[in-house]
Amino acid sequence: MRIRPLAALSVAALSALLLAGCSGSGSGASPSPSATGSAASAICASAAPSGSISKGVKVTGDPGKVAKVTFTAPLDIKSAERTVVVEGKGDPIETGDIVNYAASIYDASTGKLIQSGGYDSAIPPVAVTVGSGADQFFGCATQGSRIVMAVPASEQAAATVWVLDVLGTTPVAAWGDPQKPVAGMPTVKLDADSSPTVTLPKGDMPTEFKKATLKKGDGPVVAAGDTVLVQYHGVSWNTGKVFDESWGKQPLSFTVGTGVVQGFSDAVTGETVGSQVIAVLPPSAAYGEGEITDADLKGQTLVFVVDILAAQPPAAK
């Protein structure tokens, strides 16, 4: 992975746990009867099992709104536990789904609320795949569900109790309206799963940064400092080969202007969520000509196709 992923979520604790996972969970959770197939069975089996601690947390209120949570502190959480306290009527979360959710996190030793988010304003969704960490929280749960998760101190700074509302899912690819091709730019063909294949035009490689919108989404405009979730596909113009992509792996989350090459941030800046963008990055907007971290891409002109799935402005100070 040459584009370093940053925190997927605006709530720091959510990011750390959902990306790192909970190694303390077992594989003994029973698959949902509505989830079928080997992939569904795997995501169901990877969810944390229910236990006496998660069952003992009392939660009132409707999913999607801030819940009232009570439990007798301190809780001695030995391993991760998950109990679905409200069973949603939507489809079950399967591997590859990108989940929208709200969450509240409580200190297991005091019972006090630590952080919450997602109830009044969106937080960037998280991709759920087997082994991603998020699978132990969301795997196999149905949309509309409310989940209690008990997380041991071995997974973070302190033991916590989470209340998670599964609000829905985000499309795994750009959904905007197709736009007219731009002359001179590489062309893109989408496979059945929406993953792109790039064809480079004949002629000299561009020497300046260029981008074009392939699909125009209906979401908010992406700005510097936003946390965005994207699918991407990268091709070297020099070699004509794919050097990196998120398709078949995990969507990438990053903060615009931080942690990625400048041209990658420029590709999404000013675009709307739901859009697909193609960008041509000369070395000056990519990995440069001098001493850089990724010597394989030094001096190369890169082409990225980027699907913008979600964006969240930075939290107000």
Steps between C-alpha positions, in 0.01 A plus 500: 500500500676813384229746605510491877150469649409724790219483754174391341275685742470837665466346846852392593406201712270366231779528246759324711279206593322445171823509303705297746235242585435305817721196527318388810181395321426140427359330194208339673230749400207335330441609138182690429240279329445775240867503394595223258811387311860455605576875507194566715592214732854636539388853588244362746753272665748785539261710708579509872288252699237613745586476869377578848653849502358620170165343588501681835522851352155664505419719200178693439390718210464456126793425268624814326447714809724539804430210733477491877758247618542356848729234644663428833857625489773392510466222242769233479514440124725203418429478127285672240126434521215610275126491563238623254244675722276616214474282190463717190268408215750581224743282312787336692845658476715289270870505423583797277217718631582856605298575812351831614453508874467698821686411817541585865801381702498464878781445749449150640664594830283807573193471279560850362454595136835550323402584141205483266423583139282433201161592646460856373771509233664229294835346583694327223382140460722199554562207267414159643703203377617185674802584712454878471411552866167653407369150431502423871274799565266493199535163329166338419298761694198626310454862398298684763651299785637632829805319633672496839872426478724437801869559415782395737785727604743278309361649177534868599596734783208391721206261496194649333136434427371603158145552379493486118203575275521349151345777293554361151767452237690717251546386138840341436548700178420847366132541416497839324380590152745418216678802351632562149856372444778758492719487190858389565425335834531124557175310452336279763292185462317363802479128574190327634603584858561868402879464524672703225736410219703789358610538137776755445487722191784505248744788500727670752435478870348814652738720696232677706233383742166434332170358617153438365169398657371172358188485720346796680367412845222671693680517836684781679809664354833367629730761656849503649499347848202272432528132581402312185435137416592397145558211265803553278686340210853610415683450168852606407503686167866403463439125517128473426462272803275519805723571800239523775124502559240461772268281293497148640646630827370787716384849404754763604428767761724807523496866595511724194839671494665254739660158468475463121684652205380849411343399171281242670357767732460736205307230313215498755506865613203692362325181386170375641436180693372234262733617224761307308810694398799420281822689569841507332785571740842598361794427735472848653147414625587137585825350628742754359838466336734499799539286809158372596352220704366301207795465263297278263280795403766770497478710185186325373178657376204339673133466410239456773132418467335600828144427616400737782271308737474725805641817655491654845623852587739532797336526840436856619744617768 
